[in-house]
Amino acid sequence: MTDRHLLLDVYRLSELTGAIIEQQLRAIGLPAYLFGLLSHIRRLAPVTPSEISRSTGMATTTLRDNIQRLVDRDLVRRAPNPDDGRSYLVEVTDKGHLLARAADTPLLEAYQALERRLPRPRTEYEDRLAELADALATVLRDVRHVSHTT
């Protein structure tokens, strides 16, 4: 049997990345998992929780709880969704934008440290990771579909 370890390797890389981000963000007082969500909302806002769940793979219950944590910290706010009265939109508050900007320098330092250690151009890694992210998102959709139909 072939030793397949890509999923575990990607998971391990996720853990390493999270540890680096945690270390760099410690001074601003926001856990990496919330900062990642804040950054995602900032990039896509206004965005529905369903869109966030689809693009991140985060379970809706976990997402709901984490959005509430960001709301409680006044980093994001909910707004009515004009296209769907059952849903809402999430957008970043001024305080959320300030916190995200405060993270720019420590994250840039980590990013530059990583780039200095890469044996090939950064763009090669970004291209391959984009392909991998697309493949993983498709697998997640397929796995969810199969589990819902059985």
WOLINCOR-V876137 format. One record per run of one state. SS is the DSSP state (H for helix, E for strand, C for the rest). FROM is the first residue (numbers start at 1). TO is the last residue. If there is no record, write none. Layout:
ss = [SS & SS]
from = [FROM & FROM]
to = [TO & TO]
This chain:
ss = [C & H & C & H & C & E & H & C & H & C & E & C & E & C & H & C & H & C]
from = [1 & 6 & 29 & 32 & 45 & 47 & 49 & 57 & 60 & 73 & 76 & 81 & 88 & 93 & 94 & 118 & 122 & 150]
to = [5 & 28 & 31 & 44 & 46 & 48 & 56 & 59 & 72 & 75 & 80 & 87 & 92 & 93 & 117 & 121 & 149 & 150]
